[in-house]
Amino acid sequence: MQTSPTRAPRRDAAENRTALLDAARLILNQDPDASLETIATAAGLSRRAVYGHFATRDDLVRALLDRGASGVVASLESVSHPDPTVRVALIASRLWHEVENIRVMALFAVRGPLKLHTAAHLAPVRLRVREAVEQGQADGTFRTDIPSDRLARLIEDSALSVLEESARSALAQREGHRLVMLTTLGTIGLGWREAVAVIDTHEELAWKDIT
């Protein structure tokens, strides 16, 4: 008995799913409590059509978070530098570029009820930060009075604090890019003048309009 090959989803079904995720990304960034009906309307679909792709609103949100986290992880695959100080600044700046245009949604992803779900996907990012911390502590460029795993978490929190500030106030893209690096470098133990010098003397850390 032969097994029938798995059929690819119809083109219109795949496009509808993408449209739903794109609409959810925009709508939930404005209102994290927006209803499934509101998202469907923004995607140009009926509520009934949504259920062909997502059984519940939570399923839609999880799929959106999965897509966003995968994008963040992929964007950091090429981030590398022999100096751990520059590397953590690069990681912070790349993260800012990935999430600055969805600031509210990004905060929901890491602070909201699905934070553990998001954390599992972001494990490779956290590993990169921890590796940089361990190298920096070993060569004496990072503070050593805080255990490496805790310092890595504090670096993450410092980046999130900039994201929270940007969600509250009109923080420009370029300003946020610099601020997230300054707070990250301050967390690892650099004074503000040292942090400014690191940013201003490394071309890799200069603002680039990534689109």
Secondary structure, 3 states (H helix, E strand, C coil): CCCCCCCCCCHHHHHHHHHHHHHHHHHHHHCCCCCHHHHHHHCCCCHHHHCCCCCCHHHHHHHHHHHHHHHHHHHCCCCCCCCHHHHHHHHHHHHHHHHHHHHHHHHHHHHCCCHHHHHHHCHHHHHHHHHHHHHHHHHCCCCCCCCHHHHHHHHHHHHHHHHHHHHHCCCCHHHHHHHHHHHHHHHCCCCHHHHHHHHHHCHHHCCCCCC
